């Protein structure tokens, strides 16, 4: 995971990569693996409840 995070940091520090992402509508931001894990857990909780409610 650390190698992947480092590679993403390198890519997001490249102005050409950031420009290409921005031009496609992406928000080239970075978060730590722990923050990303927390975001995914939160999203699963929110959308899991919606899916369960809709059956």
Rosetta blueprint (number, residue, H / E / L):
1 X L
2 X H
3 X H
4 X H
5 X H
6 X H
7 X H
8 X H
9 X H
10 X H
11 X H
12 X H
13 X L
14 X L
15 X H
16 X H
17 X H
18 X H
19 X H
20 X H
21 X H
22 X H
23 X H
24 X L
25 X L
26 X L
27 X L
28 X L
29 X L
30 X L
31 X L
32 X L
33 X H
34 X H
35 X H
36 X H
37 X H
38 X H
39 X H
40 X H
41 X H
42 X H
43 X H
44 X H
45 X H
46 X H
47 X H
48 X H
49 X H
50 X H
51 X H
52 X H
53 X H
54 X H
55 X L
